[in-house]
Every structure is written in structure tokens, then in C-alpha cells.
Amino acid sequence: MTAPTAPPAREPATIELDVRGLEAPAPLERVLEALDRVGPGDRLIVKFDRRPAPLYRILERNGYAYEEAPGTDCLFEITIRQRPTP
């Protein structure tokens, strides 16, 4: 009898989401929906035309890390990842 083998590791995914031009609360709703697809090692890159301050509190409370940077074709580009579990 052979020991079971683990499934092959998958490559981390990059998910891009553009919420520029949408009226509130649509940008926040779209980001929250996209977070369901973010697994360990994945990153979600979101383009905003205004600073999404309410989103930051939601991310912190739900175990996500984020980085805010000026975008090349938008005001803010936010990269979101799952925070590693200790």
C-alpha cells in the first residue's frame, strides 16, 4: 500500500479589479465579493479613484493585509492579501 500524496501546490493568483467611476457603495461591495476568491498567497489588486478608508477597517478586522500606493492610471492602487496565520 502506498502513502497518499498531497495534491500539487497551485501557483498564487493575482486578481485585478477596477472600481473607478462607481458610486458608493458599489466599490466596497465589489471588493468584498472578490475577497472570497483570494486564497493563501494570492493577491487582489484594486484600482480606485478615491481613498477607500472604510475598506481598511474591514480588511484589518477580517485578517487581510493591504498596501496602498499611487496608481499609474488611477489615484490609488490597493494590494490585498490574506494575513498569514501564526
Secondary structure, DSSP 8 states (H G I E B T S, - for coil): -------------EEEEE-TT--TTHHHHHHHHHHTT--TT-EEEEEESS--HHHHHHHHHTTEEEEEEE-SSSSEEEEEEE----
